[in-house]
Amino acid sequence: MSWLLGQGSHLYNMFHLDEFQQAMERQENTATQDYELHDLRQTPTNPTATANTKDEDDEDFVLVSNPPSNISQALQTSQLDRGHRLGNFWNYPTYNPSSARLSLIPPSYFEKIPSSNPLTLTYVDLGCNEGELTLPFWYQLQSSSPSMQIKKALGIDIDKTLIDRARSRSLAGDILSMDASASEPSITFVDGDVTDLDFLGKSLDTLDTGRLTLITLFSTTMWLHLHLGDERFYLFLTYVCSRCDWFLVEPQPRKCYASANKRLRRMGREEIALTECNLEDLEGRIKRSIEECGFERVEEGKEKKTHWNRRLMLFKRKEI
């Protein structure tokens, strides 16, 4: 916890790392008591898991009687799951191109975000996949703030293969730096588990030990929610809010949760337990959780929805 204490007492008061750890222990203890632990590569042993399944379009959802998936274990079987357990799809840009999503972001967003700090622009994309959206988004941000003295960005994803692709994109010249005199790229990519707050905190510290300008979560909320459960997921959002002035979120609706399990079921893979996730009013609950951290929604109601009917919600810290 020393890295967190190093941020100062104000940050420690905003988010207690112990709360996250205690929530994790409570969830793991409950899972151990209530369910039989078994290898994630095996078929679910609970006979009711298949009998109670619903179609993707049904109102109810499968409550698979298995413990919440362990992220490190899930990563080991990632190739077999083809991205449907962690969201680390290897061909994601082919069916959700960045150009379509960027077109939905109002130009005013790019103008407003850099204005919070006239000298420094720092940006982190959590769950960046292969950087296909991260890179052009970062280019837009830099274009909107040519006078910034410090410009640094970071993309994080749990899948090393995707991060290697993102690095190749950057090094190939998709985006290095708006400053031709810069000796190093303005954006870096690292692989790791963002739900490990020690790792996440140290990664964010490489850009700034205080608050960053902007953090984004594009199509990542469901995967975090599935593996963290309600309590830890909203504590995670609280921590992220404590480390930025602007927060751009693309929440995945409840239908996506059923779709993920439907695809796993079709592949003969073990489904993801939904017993730890409250799927009612997901967008509203995420919005209220962020607002409780001292943020306010920007241009609420004016956002365009993606072709998957998702809304890009921008939040700004009230005090800036």
N, C-alpha and C positions, 0 to 999 in steps of 0.2 A: 504493500500500500504506500510505500515511500514515494513513488512517482506521483501519486495523487496528492499527498500532503505537500509535495513540492510546489503545487499550484497555488498554495495560499489557503488560509482558513476560509475565505469566502467560497471557494470552489468546493472545499470539503463539506461545508454546510449545505451547499446546493445538492450534493449527491453523495451519499454514504456508500462506498464500495461494499461495506459489510452487509448492507441490506440486500444487495444483489447476490452476494455469496450465500447469505442465509436463505434467500428465496430458492436458490439453486439446490441447496441441501434439503430443504423441505420437499421440493418437487421430486428429487431423486429418491428420498426416503419413502415417499408415498408410492412411487412407482415400484420400488423394490418390494414393498409390503403387499401391494394390490395385484401385481402381475408377475407372471413367470418370465424371467429374463431368458432370452435366447438369441442366437446369432441372427443379425439382420439379414443375412443371405438366405435364411430359411423361410418357408411358407408359414404364415401365422397359424398357431396351433389352436386358437380359440374357434370352436365350431360355429359360433354365432357371428363371427366376423364376416363370413360370406353371406350367410342367410339374411342379414340385416342390411345388405348393400342397397343403395338407391342409385337411380340414374343421375347424371350430371345436372339435369334440369329440375330435379325434385327439390322440394323445399327443405326436407330433412337431410341430414348428413350421416355418413357412416361413423360410428364411434368404435373404432377398432380397439379391442382390449389388449393392447400392447403398450409397454412403457414408451414415453416420449423418446424419439430417436436421438441417439448420441451423435453429435456432429462429426467427431473424429471417426467413428465407425461408419457413418453414412458416406464420408469421403472415400473410405476404402472400397466401397461398392459402387462408386459414382459411375463408372463405365457401364456397369450392368443396369443402373437406374436411368442412365442417359439424361441426367440433369433433372429428373422429375422428383428428386428428394431434397436437393439443395438449391435448385434453380440455376445451377452452373451449366447451362445449355451451351454446347460447343458451336451451334449454328444460329444463335439467337438473332443476330443482325439480319439474317435472310428473311425472317418473317415478322420482325418488328424493327424496321430500319430507323436509324437515328434521324434521318431527314424528316420523316413524318412526325416524329415526336418533337423535334426542335421547332417545327412549324407551329406547334400548339403553344409554345412559350411566348407570351407577349414580349415585344421588344422592350417595354418599360421595365421588365424584370432585370434585364441586363444593365439598364441605366441606373436603377435604384440600388442594386446590391453593392456595387463598388463604392457608392457614396458614403457608406458607413465609416470608412477609414480612408483618408485622402492619400496615404502613403503606402499602405500594404494591402495586397490582395492575396488571400489564401483560400484554397478550395480543396475539399475532399469528397470523393465519390465512393460511397460504401456499396459494395456489390457491383463493381464496375464491369464485370464480364471481361470482354477483350478490348475494352476502351473505345468501342465504336461510337458510343454516345458521349463518353467522357471527354474525348479529345476535341470534337467540334464545339461542345458546350464550353470548354475551357477557352477555346479560340474566341468565341463570342464574348465571353467575360473580359478577356484581355483587350479585345477591340473596343470595348466600351470604357476602358480605363487606361488610355495610352500614357497618362502622366504618372502612373503608379511607379514608385521606386523599387518595391519588392513584389514580385509575382511568383508564387509557388503553389503547386497543385500536387495532389496525391490520389491515386486510384488503388483501392484495395478489393481483392476478391479471394475467396477461399481456394480457388482452383489454380494451381500453378501453371497448367497448360494455357489457360485463358490469360493469365498475367504475362506469360512469355509472348503470347500473340500481341498483347497490348504494348509491351516493350518494343516489339518489332515494328508495330505501327508507328510508334513515336520516333524510333531511331531511323525509320525509313523516310521520315520527313513529313508525316501527316501533320505533326505539330511539334516543334522543338521549343521555340521561344519567339515571342513577338519582337524581342530585342536582338537584332542581328549581332550585337557585340557580346552577347552572353556566351560564356564558355561551357555552360552545362544546360541540358534541357530544363525547361521551367516546370515540367511535370515528371513524376516518377510513379512507378507501379510496384506494389508489393503483394505477395500472397500471404494470407493468414486468416484466422478466425476472428471476426470483429466482435463476436459475443464474448471473447476473452478480453475483458476490459483492461487487463494489464498490457496485453499486446496492443490493443486499440489506443490506449492512452499514450504509450511510447511512440506509436506511429504518428499520432497527431502532433506530438511534441516535436517531431522532426521539422514541422512547418512553423509551429509557434507553441510555446508552453502555456499561453493564455487562450483567449477565445479566437477561433478562426473566423474568417469572413463568412464562408458558406459551407454547409454540408448537404449532400443530396442522397436520397434513397429512391432510386428509380426501380420500380417493380421488384422490390426486395422485402417489403414489410411482411408478406405472407410467410416467406421462408424463415425469417427471424422469429415470427410469432409461433410457427409450428414447432420449432426446436427449443424455444425458450418457455412457451406457455404464457398465460396472461401476465402473471406477476412480474416475471423477469423481463418480458418484452416491454412493458411500460416503464420499468426501471431503466432499461436500456435506452429508451427514448429520452428519459429524463437526463441521463448522462450525456447523450449526444447534444441535447439542448444546452447543457452547461458549458459546452465547448465551442459554441458558434453564435454568431449574431443573426444569421439567416439560415433557414432550414427549408429545403424544397423536398416534398414528399409525394410519391405516387402510390397511394394505398391500393392494394389489390382487394377486390370485393370478395364476399363470402363464396360466390360461385367458383372462384379459382381454387379454393380449398378442396371442393368436391372434385373438380377437374383433375387436380394433381393426383388424388387417390384413384380416380377412374383410369388414368393413364398407367399408373403403377399396376393396377389390377389387370389391365389388358396385357401387360408384359409379364404377368405372373410373379410380380415383385411384391414384397411386403408393403402394406399400406402404412401411412403415417397416422399415429394416434391424434385424434382431435379432442380428446377428453379434457385437455388442459387449456383449450382455446374457446373463449366466448366469441361467437361469430355474429352476434347481433350488433347492428349499427357500427360496423367496423370503422368506417370513415369518420363518423361522429366521435367515436371514442378516441381515435388517434388525434383528431383535431383538439378535443378537450384536454387530452393529456399534454399536448404541446403548449396550449394556451395557459395551462396551470403552471408552466415553467416561466411565465412572464413574456410570452410571445403573443402576437396578434396576426390574424390572417390578412394577407395583402390582396386587394381586389377580389374579395370573396364574391362568388356568384358569377364572375366574369370569365372564369377559366373554361377553356374548351376541353372536351373529353377526347381521349384517344379512341382509335377504332375499336379498342377493346373495352370502351365505356369506362375508362379510368380517368380520374381528375388529377392534374398536377397542382398541388396546393403549396403556395409559398407563404412562409411565416417569417416575421421580423420581430426581433427583440424590442420590446416597447421602449426601453431606456435609451436607445440609440437614435 
